[in-house]
Structure formats: C-alpha cells, structure tokens
Amino acid sequence: MWKITNISATCSYNCELDLPLLGQQIPETIVSFNRFHTCKLKLFEPKATLIMFQSGKVNIVGARCEMETELAAHAGAARLNEIGIEASVENFRINNVAAAANIGL
C-alpha cells in the first residue's frame, strides 16, 4: 500500500509582488532575503506552504492531494486580493508527487 506524502506545484499570479509589503500586511508570512528573495505563506486549510517570488511566480509544497494543491494556489491569490493586490492563478502545473510505500520487507 502506498500513500502520497507531498505534492509540489507551480503557478503564476500574473503580477509583481512587493515582498516586504506582504510581510507587513499578511501575518502568516515569512519574508527572506538570504539566497532567494521569497515570501513564504503557510496555509492551514488546505495545509500547504506557498513560496512566492517577486516576479509573481509561486511554488506550492506540502499538500497531500492534487485538489488541495490547486485550492492552496487559489487561497493564496484570494489573500493577495484581500490586501488590494490583483492576483489570479495562471499556468498551474503539478511538478512532483512524493509517496511512501510499505513493501513488506
């Protein structure tokens, strides 16, 4: 029996993102300017993490099914729309599905 443990996907919000502004306006975000300039948004429903770049590209990680991954992308766009940033999900694509299996050894 196997079980999906993680799905990663990418999409674009079709807008430039002001990462410091996101860090100030959305409490669940962590802004990082170390190696990559990113803003991480942790969602609790659906459980996933969005890694947003200034260009508007987004990586979605941590979801356990395909539908949760797409819902997370739309939830992130909705959060941006709440603070006045016009964002819509475009080019949604699942990149990787990780699973664990018990092979009975």
Secondary structure as GFF3:
##gff-version 3
##sequence-region A 1 105
A	DSSP	beta_strand	2	12	.	.	.	ID=ss1
A	DSSP	alpha_helix	19	25	.	.	.	ID=ss2
A	DSSP	beta_strand	29	32	.	.	.	ID=ss3
A	DSSP	beta_strand	38	44	.	.	.	ID=ss4
A	DSSP	beta_strand	47	53	.	.	.	ID=ss5
A	DSSP	beta_strand	57	63	.	.	.	ID=ss6
A	DSSP	alpha_helix	66	82	.	.	.	ID=ss7
A	DSSP	beta_strand	90	101	.	.	.	ID=ss8
###
